[in-house]
Amino acid sequence: MTAAQRFVLVRHAEASLNVLRDDDVMPGFDPDAGLTPLGERQARALAEHLPGDPAVRPPGPGPAPRPGPARGLGAGPDPAVRVYSSPQRRAARTAEVLAAALGVPVLADGRLAELRAPRAFPRPMTVRQWDAVLEDRLRRPAAEPAGVESWAAQRRRVREFLDSRCPVGADGARWVLVSHSETLQAVLFELLGLEDALLHRTRFKISNTGVSIVDRTEDGCASLVVANSKTHLARTA
């Protein structure tokens, strides 16, 4: 059956919190971290590359898009394309640059924000300890270690977003979702219908500005087409 919908999932470009070392101390979770200079270059490289990438054009039959800016998702602004973004600064900036290249507006939705965590931890922790908290929440999906949102709660809000914004059966729809690593992990699990038990042995690698593409048929069957593509990053070397 021909795919009716396409999801282009994009993680934000490199932010200041992504360059912390294992032994650096975090007093709390910073939802407002901005992009680094490299992150700005990554966002621009993504915006220059993605609209013309043949892999991003609509699923199903039809002529290949003409080369040039803002052509891969349609010739010029395309009402079938929607760009949704986390409102957090690092994702919003990445989405802003990408949407400008696509010629469409950015629609912010808090359900695409990164996991919810305390702005101030009870006790500061190192980046290594924070990574252990993230691992713990995936191994115990209903738990809220260190006051961090559970995987189950995060996946539930992602499901609510998809059900309301990206309904099954919206023929020809194309959605570009700009978000965060943990949230996009939940989006992929939700779209592909994967059980939480798989978290014990299966994860998706999601790099800064990594692009994944999922096609979904009109009956809701989804296929992973592209996983964590970073072709565009050659332009930032």
LINLIN-V266736 format. One record per pair of residues at least 4 apart in sequence whose C-alpha atoms are under 6 Angstrom apart, sorted by the first residue. I is the first residue (numbers start at 1). J is the second residue. Records with the same first field share a line. If there is no record, write none. Layout:
I = J ; J
//
This chain:
2 = 60
3 = 59 ; 215 ; 216 ; 217
4 = 171 ; 172 ; 217 ; 218
5 = 172 ; 173 ; 174 ; 215 ; 216
6 = 174 ; 214 ; 215
7 = 174 ; 175 ; 176 ; 213 ; 214
8 = 176 ; 212 ; 213
9 = 176 ; 177 ; 211 ; 212
10 = 178 ; 209 ; 210 ; 211
11 = 178 ; 179 ; 180 ; 208 ; 209 ; 210
12 = 91 ; 94 ; 208 ; 209
13 = 39 ; 42 ; 43 ; 208 ; 209
14 = 35 ; 39 ; 208
15 = 34 ; 35 ; 36
16 = 33 ; 36
22 = 127 ; 128
23 = 126
24 = 126 ; 127
25 = 125 ; 126
26 = 124 ; 125 ; 126
27 = 120 ; 121 ; 124
28 = 119 ; 120 ; 121
29 = 118 ; 119
32 = 89
34 = 89 ; 90
35 = 39 ; 90
43 = 94
45 = 232
46 = 50 ; 232
47 = 98 ; 101
49 = 232
51 = 70 ; 71 ; 72 ; 73
52 = 71 ; 72
53 = 72
57 = 72 ; 73
65 = 71 ; 72
70 = 76 ; 101 ; 102
71 = 75
74 = 78
77 = 103 ; 104
80 = 173
81 = 174 ; 175
82 = 175
83 = 106 ; 176 ; 177
84 = 106 ; 107 ; 108 ; 177
85 = 108 ; 177 ; 178 ; 179
86 = 91 ; 108 ; 109 ; 110 ; 112 ; 113 ; 179
87 = 92 ; 108
88 = 92
91 = 179
95 = 99
99 = 103 ; 104
111 = 157
112 = 179
114 = 180 ; 183
115 = 149
116 = 148 ; 149
117 = 148
125 = 129
137 = 141
141 = 151 ; 152
142 = 150 ; 152
143 = 150
144 = 148 ; 149 ; 150
151 = 155
155 = 186
161 = 165
162 = 166
163 = 167
168 = 220
169 = 218
180 = 184
181 = 206
188 = 192
189 = 193 ; 194
192 = 222
198 = 202
206 = 210 ; 228
210 = 228 ; 229 ; 230
211 = 228 ; 229
212 = 226 ; 227 ; 228
213 = 225 ; 226
214 = 223 ; 224 ; 225
215 = 222 ; 223
216 = 220 ; 221 ; 222
217 = 221
//
